[in-house]
């Protein structure tokens, strides 16, 4: 099979396409023919040794895949050969076939294509965990999503809307904000042309936002925290801006608010039952048409460097998909 292998930690340029042997599933694993692999911002970090997970070289990037089961380990009972499934792996998805533990796999309902399904696990999974489990979002509350036009941000916009929230999307251009509007955002803020704190205060009649979903970090984080409501919840998702903010803790005291970490990758290991329930709910909403994963572009395996470049340059509006 073909694989896109990172052979040194020098970024996307170190990735080479090679032929390697097919994996053999362990007794508790399934072998999946990969039809689509979704890339994420952390893939641009992991190929530079800048991420918290550090796989041994060589490895294929790509954490989430969709495809068809080709073989079963002898202990696997919940799946059958030919089942369409999705899976989260951490890395290794940019290759023709993968062996994955069965408890990391979920069946795909009819009506969800492979490209859309491959991008569900991380972005929608993180949004669901963050908004439902960590923020305990209630219908009628206001959510601001910073970095709303990327794959993670659009998923948060959609999940928040399905949960009954009013959503304010924050992005860096009018073009990106129109994508957010098409996915259900109620209000739009271009943080390059408006003062973020004042805009959020104005849009909430001075009350502030109930939940901040921050995918970006950098200067926008403190501005959004200053615009939170009493007992607001600030969700720390990631730092796409490249800068980890230093927050004045007196703001947390004065607002009676909470800063809440959202580490989805550890959550799915510590509470796999809750994770599976979240994924099943997400897939049901997708099948019903209430969630509509947005794909920025689909790239053949040979163009994985270009695909990672789109994410690295902050050009992605939705998910970036590779088809091994």
C-alpha positions in Angstrom: 0.0 0.0 0.0 1.0 3.6 -0.4 1.8 5.8 2.6 2.8 9.5 3.2 5.7 9.1 5.6 7.2 11.8 7.7 10.9 10.6 7.8 12.4 13.6 9.7 10.9 16.3 11.9 11.4 19.1 9.4 7.8 19.8 8.5 5.7 18.9 5.5 8.6 19.0 3.1 10.1 15.9 4.9 7.1 13.8 3.9 7.7 11.2 1.2 5.2 8.9 -0.6 6.4 5.2 -0.4 5.1 1.7 -0.8 5.0 -0.2 2.5 3.5 -3.5 3.7 -0.1 -3.7 4.7 -0.7 -3.8 8.4 -1.9 -7.0 10.1 -4.7 -6.5 12.7 -4.1 -7.7 16.2 -6.9 -9.8 17.9 -8.7 -6.7 19.1 -8.3 -4.6 16.0 -10.0 -4.2 12.6 -8.2 -3.6 9.3 -9.7 -0.6 7.4 -9.3 0.3 3.8 -8.9 4.1 4.1 -11.2 6.1 1.8 -10.6 9.6 3.3 -8.3 11.1 6.0 -9.0 14.5 7.6 -6.0 16.7 8.5 -6.0 19.1 11.5 -3.9 21.9 12.7 -2.0 19.6 15.0 -0.8 17.7 12.0 1.3 20.7 11.1 2.9 20.6 14.6 3.4 16.8 14.9 5.6 16.8 11.7 7.9 19.4 13.4 8.0 17.7 16.9 6.0 20.6 18.3 3.0 18.6 19.6 2.4 16.8 22.9 2.3 13.4 21.1 5.6 12.4 19.5 5.3 9.3 17.3 8.5 7.4 16.4 9.9 8.0 12.9 8.8 7.3 10.2 5.1 7.9 10.6 2.2 9.0 8.5 0.2 12.1 9.7 -3.5 12.1 9.8 -5.5 11.3 12.9 -9.0 10.6 11.7 -10.1 8.4 8.9 -13.2 6.9 7.2 -13.3 3.8 5.2 -14.4 0.2 4.9 -13.5 -2.8 7.1 -11.4 -5.3 5.2 -10.5 -7.8 8.0 -11.3 -8.5 11.6 -9.1 -9.5 14.5 -10.2 -12.8 16.1 -11.7 -11.1 19.2 -13.8 -8.5 17.3 -17.5 -9.2 17.4 -19.3 -5.9 17.0 -18.3 -5.3 13.3 -18.4 -7.2 10.0 -16.2 -7.1 6.9 -17.6 -4.4 4.5 -18.9 -2.1 7.3 -18.4 1.6 6.6 -16.7 3.1 9.7 -14.8 6.1 11.0 -12.0 6.0 13.5 -9.6 8.3 15.4 -6.0 7.2 15.6 -3.8 10.0 16.7 -1.6 9.6 13.6 -1.1 7.1 10.8 -4.2 7.9 8.7 -2.4 9.1 5.5 -1.9 5.6 4.1 -4.0 3.0 2.2 -4.9 0.8 5.1 -4.8 1.0 8.9 -5.2 -1.4 11.8 -7.3 0.2 14.5 -8.5 -1.1 17.9 -12.2 -1.9 17.6 -13.2 0.3 20.5 -11.9 3.3 18.5 -14.2 2.6 15.6 -17.8 3.7 15.0 -20.3 2.6 12.3 -21.3 5.2 9.7 -25.0 5.8 9.1 -26.3 5.9 5.6 -26.2 9.3 3.9 -22.8 10.4 5.2 -20.0 10.2 2.6 -16.5 9.2 3.4 -14.9 12.7 3.1 -17.4 14.3 5.4 -17.3 11.4 7.9 -13.5 11.5 8.1 -13.6 15.0 9.5 -16.2 14.4 12.3 -14.1 12.8 15.1 -11.7 15.6 16.2 -13.6 18.8 15.4 -17.1 17.8 16.2 -15.9 15.5 19.0 -14.0 18.4 20.6 -16.9 20.8 20.2 -19.3 18.3 21.7 -17.1 17.6 24.6 -16.2 21.2 25.2 -19.7 22.7 24.9 -21.7 19.8 26.5 -19.4 18.2 29.0 -17.1 21.1 30.0 -19.2 24.2 29.6 -22.5 22.6 30.3 -24.0 24.8 27.6 -27.7 25.7 28.1 -30.2 26.5 25.4 -30.5 30.3 25.1 -27.0 31.1 26.2 -24.6 33.1 24.0 -21.4 31.4 22.6 -18.5 33.2 20.9 -16.3 31.1 18.7 -12.8 32.5 18.0 -11.3 31.2 14.8 -14.8 30.2 13.7 -14.1 29.6 10.0 -11.7 26.7 10.4 -12.7 23.1 10.8 -12.7 23.3 14.6 -14.5 26.6 14.7 -17.3 25.7 12.2 -17.9 22.5 14.1 -18.3 24.5 17.3 -20.7 26.9 15.5 -22.9 24.1 14.4 -22.9 22.1 17.6 -23.7 25.3 19.6 -26.6 26.0 17.3 -28.0 22.5 17.5 -27.8 22.9 21.3 -29.9 26.0 21.1 -27.3 28.7 21.7 -26.9 32.1 20.1 -23.6 32.1 18.2 -21.2 34.9 17.6 -18.5 33.9 15.0 -15.1 35.7 15.1 -12.7 35.4 12.2 -10.1 37.5 10.3 -11.9 38.3 7.0 -15.4 39.0 5.6 -15.0 36.0 3.3 -14.4 33.7 6.2 -17.3 35.2 8.2 -19.7 34.5 5.4 -18.8 30.8 5.6 -19.7 31.0 9.3 -23.0 32.6 8.5 -23.8 29.8 6.1 -23.2 27.3 8.9 -25.6 29.1 11.3 -23.7 31.9 13.1 -26.1 34.6 14.3 -23.6 37.4 14.5 -20.2 38.0 12.9 -17.1 39.9 14.1 -14.0 40.6 12.1 -11.4 41.0 14.7 -9.0 42.7 12.3 -11.4 45.6 11.7 -13.2 45.8 15.1 -12.2 45.9 18.7 -13.1 42.4 19.8 -14.0 43.2 23.5 -16.2 46.2 22.5 -17.9 44.3 19.7 -18.8 41.4 22.0 -20.1 43.8 24.7 -22.2 45.6 22.1 -23.7 42.4 20.7 -24.7 41.3 24.2 -26.1 44.7 25.3 -23.2 45.0 27.8 -23.9 41.7 29.6 -21.1 39.7 28.0 -21.0 36.2 26.5 -21.8 33.1 28.4 -19.2 30.8 26.7 -16.0 31.5 24.8 -14.8 28.7 22.5 -11.2 29.8 21.8 -9.4 27.9 19.0 -6.8 30.6 18.4 -5.1 32.0 21.5 -2.9 35.0 21.2 -4.2 38.5 21.8 -7.9 37.6 21.1 -8.1 35.4 24.2 -7.8 38.2 26.8 -10.1 40.4 24.8 -12.7 37.7 24.8 -12.2 36.9 28.4 -12.8 40.6 29.2 -16.1 40.3 27.4 -17.4 37.3 29.3 -20.6 37.5 31.4 -20.8 36.8 35.2 -20.1 33.1 35.7 -19.1 32.8 32.1 -17.0 29.8 30.9 -13.8 30.3 28.8 -12.9 27.1 26.9 -9.3 26.6 26.1 -9.3 24.6 22.8 -6.0 25.4 21.1 -3.4 28.0 20.0 -3.6 28.3 16.2 -2.1 31.8 16.5 1.1 30.3 17.8 1.0 32.3 21.0 -0.1 30.9 24.4 -1.7 33.9 26.2 -0.8 35.0 29.7 -4.1 35.8 31.3 -4.4 38.3 34.3 -6.2 36.1 36.9 -7.9 39.1 38.5 -10.3 39.1 35.5 -11.4 35.6 36.5 -12.0 36.8 40.1 -13.9 39.9 39.1 -16.2 38.1 36.7 -16.7 35.0 38.8 -15.9 33.1 35.6 -14.1 29.9 34.8 -11.2 29.0 32.5 -11.8 25.4 31.4 -9.3 23.2 29.6 -10.7 21.0 26.8 -8.3 18.1 26.1 -10.4 15.9 23.9 -7.6 13.5 23.1 -7.2 12.5 26.8 -11.0 12.5 27.4 -11.6 9.8 24.9 -9.0 7.6 26.6 -10.2 8.3 30.2 -14.0 8.0 29.4 -14.4 6.0 26.2 -18.1 5.3 27.0 -18.9 9.1 27.1 -16.8 9.6 24.0 -18.7 6.9 22.1 -22.1 8.4 23.2 -21.0 11.8 21.9 -19.9 10.4 18.6 -23.1 8.5 18.2 -25.1 11.7 18.8 -23.0 13.6 16.4 -23.5 11.0 13.6 -27.2 11.0 14.3 -27.3 14.8 13.9 -25.3 14.5 10.6 -27.6 11.8 9.3 -30.6 14.1 10.1 -29.0 17.0 8.3 -28.7 19.1 11.4 -24.9 19.1 11.1 -23.3 19.6 7.7 -19.5 19.1 7.8 -17.9 21.7 5.5 -15.0 20.5 3.4 -12.4 23.1 2.3 -10.8 20.8 -0.2 -9.9 17.2 -1.1 -6.4 16.3 -2.1 -4.8 13.1 -3.4 -2.1 11.6 -1.3 0.6 13.0 -3.6 -0.5 16.6 -2.6 -0.4 16.1 1.2 2.3 18.9 1.4 0.0 21.3 -0.3 -2.9 20.2 1.9 -0.9 20.8 5.1 0.2 24.2 3.7 -3.4 25.3 3.5 -3.9 24.6 7.2 -0.5 26.1 8.2 -1.2 29.3 6.4 -4.7 29.6 8.0 -6.4 29.4 4.6 -8.7 26.5 5.4 -12.4 27.2 5.6 -13.6 23.9 6.9 -11.9 20.5 6.8 -8.9 19.6 4.6 -9.2 16.0 3.3 -6.6 13.6 1.8 -7.7 10.5 -0.2 -5.1 7.7 0.2 
